[in-house]
Amino acid sequence: MSEAEKYIKLVELTRAGDYEAYGELYEQTVKDVYRTVRFLIQDPSDAEDLVQEIYIQAFSSLERYDSERAFRPWLMGVTMRQVRSYRRRRLTQFRYSKRMEKSDTGLEYDFSGDLINKLANRPLLEQVHGLPYKLQQVITLHYLNEYTQEEISFILGIPLGTVKSRIHAALTKLRQNQKLNPGIRGKVEELHESR
């Protein structure tokens, strides 16, 4: 039985009420989901909370899952929608906190977490995190999780041509940034040529 068939079987068992099957599905997929979320969301505790939200959402959406399609790209689609929702919530919170700062309520920004994250990241990861979010998404899915461009198109719900142009744009930006930091040159070229 192939990996894809195993996932379908576990989904069918879960739909029939076998919660252990969902636990197994979780165990087999959580590593990729967490790695993706952690790459897109720098705060480890927020990433862990978001992964739990993703699996709750996936569980409640299993009835709508089309078993004719591969499970992993479907789950990654759920993941990306939850990440997008998280980012919207964070943006709203950020805007609110900025308004509060302007009203002189005495709130102070704690930048220690940002500093720790900046110190922990490698140069290439820092460059990728500097990309616009839409470009980060395709790079994360393609190079970190090794999804095909067609799968990324399905996951993000965008045309294949858009996926290709975003990957190209991201690699172009990384190459431009490497001129400022020649230490990552080989890594960027290696990313492009390995696909």
C-alpha positions in Angstrom: 0.0 0.0 0.0 1.4 3.4 -1.0 1.8 6.3 1.4 -1.1 8.1 -0.4 -3.4 5.0 0.0 -2.5 4.8 3.7 -3.6 8.4 4.2 -6.9 7.7 2.4 -7.5 4.6 4.5 -6.8 6.5 7.8 -9.2 9.3 6.7 -11.9 6.7 6.0 -11.4 5.1 9.4 -11.5 8.5 11.0 -14.7 9.4 9.2 -16.1 6.1 10.6 -15.3 7.2 14.1 -11.9 5.6 14.7 -10.1 8.4 16.6 -7.0 6.3 16.8 -6.7 6.5 13.1 -6.8 10.3 13.3 -4.0 10.1 15.9 -2.0 8.0 13.5 -2.7 10.5 10.7 -1.5 13.2 13.0 1.7 11.4 13.9 2.5 10.7 10.2 2.0 14.3 9.1 2.7 16.6 12.0 6.4 16.9 11.3 5.9 18.5 7.9 3.1 20.7 9.1 5.1 21.9 12.1 8.2 22.5 10.0 6.2 24.6 7.6 4.3 26.6 10.3 7.5 27.2 12.2 9.3 28.5 9.2 6.5 30.9 8.4 5.7 31.8 12.1 8.9 32.6 14.0 7.4 32.4 17.5 7.7 28.7 18.7 4.8 28.8 21.1 2.5 30.5 18.5 3.6 27.9 16.0 2.7 25.0 18.3 -0.7 26.5 19.1 -1.3 27.1 15.4 -0.4 23.4 14.6 -3.0 22.3 17.1 -5.6 24.7 15.4 -4.7 23.2 12.0 -5.4 19.7 13.2 -8.7 20.7 14.8 -9.7 22.4 11.6 -8.6 19.5 9.5 -10.5 17.1 11.6 -13.7 19.2 11.3 -13.2 19.4 7.5 -12.6 15.7 6.8 -16.2 15.2 5.8 -15.5 17.7 2.9 -12.2 16.1 1.9 -12.3 14.6 -1.6 -10.5 11.2 -1.4 -9.8 11.4 -5.1 -7.2 14.0 -4.3 -3.9 13.5 -2.4 -4.2 14.0 1.3 -0.9 15.8 2.1 -1.5 18.7 -0.3 -5.1 19.0 1.0 -3.7 19.2 4.6 -1.1 21.7 3.5 -3.9 23.8 2.1 -5.6 23.8 5.5 -2.3 24.7 7.0 -1.8 27.7 4.7 -5.3 29.0 5.3 -4.7 28.8 9.1 -1.3 30.5 8.8 -3.0 33.3 6.7 -5.7 33.6 9.3 -3.1 33.8 12.1 -1.2 36.5 10.2 -4.4 38.6 9.8 -5.1 38.3 13.6 -1.5 39.3 14.4 -1.8 42.3 12.0 -5.0 43.4 13.7 -3.3 43.0 17.1 -0.3 45.0 15.9 -2.4 47.8 14.6 -4.4 47.9 17.9 -1.2 48.0 19.9 0.2 50.9 17.7 -3.0 52.8 18.3 -2.6 52.2 22.1 1.0 53.4 21.9 -0.1 56.6 20.2 -2.6 57.2 23.0 0.2 57.1 25.6 -1.1 54.2 27.7 2.4 53.3 28.7 2.7 50.1 26.6 6.3 49.1 25.8 7.4 46.9 23.0 9.4 43.8 24.1 11.9 43.2 21.3 13.8 40.4 23.1 12.0 37.6 21.2 12.8 39.3 17.9 16.5 39.6 18.9 16.7 35.9 19.8 15.1 34.9 16.5 17.5 37.1 14.6 20.5 35.6 16.3 19.2 32.0 15.9 18.5 32.2 12.1 21.1 31.3 9.5 21.8 33.8 6.8 19.8 32.2 4.0 16.7 31.8 6.3 17.0 35.4 7.2 17.0 36.3 3.5 13.9 34.1 2.9 12.2 35.7 5.9 12.9 39.1 4.3 10.9 38.1 1.3 7.2 39.1 0.9 4.9 36.6 2.5 3.6 35.3 -0.9 7.1 34.5 -2.0 7.9 32.9 1.4 5.0 30.6 1.0 6.1 29.1 -2.3 9.7 28.8 -1.3 8.7 27.1 2.0 6.4 24.6 0.2 8.8 23.9 -2.7 12.2 23.8 -1.1 11.4 23.0 2.5 8.6 20.5 2.0 9.5 19.4 -1.5 6.0 19.9 -3.0 5.8 20.0 -6.8 4.7 23.3 -8.4 1.4 21.6 -9.3 0.8 20.6 -5.7 1.6 24.2 -4.6 -0.9 25.5 -7.1 -3.6 23.2 -5.5 -2.5 24.0 -1.9 -2.6 27.8 -2.3 -5.5 27.8 -4.8 -3.6 29.8 -7.4 -2.7 29.1 -11.1 0.4 27.1 -11.9 1.9 30.0 -13.8 1.6 32.2 -10.6 3.5 29.6 -8.6 6.2 29.5 -11.2 6.5 33.3 -11.3 6.6 33.6 -7.5 9.4 31.0 -7.3 11.3 32.8 -10.0 10.7 36.2 -8.2 11.8 34.8 -4.9 15.0 33.3 -6.3 15.7 36.6 -8.2 15.3 38.6 -4.9 17.5 36.1 -3.1 20.2 36.4 -5.8 20.0 40.2 -5.5 20.4 40.0 -1.8 23.3 37.7 -2.1 25.3 40.6 -3.6 25.0 42.3 -0.3 25.9 39.1 1.5 28.1 36.8 -0.6 28.2 34.1 2.1 24.8 32.8 0.9 25.6 32.8 -2.8 26.2 29.1 -3.1 23.1 28.2 -1.1 20.8 30.2 -3.3 22.3 28.7 -6.4 22.1 25.2 -4.9 18.4 25.8 -4.2 17.7 26.8 -7.8 19.7 24.0 -9.4 18.4 21.2 -7.2 14.9 21.6 -8.6 
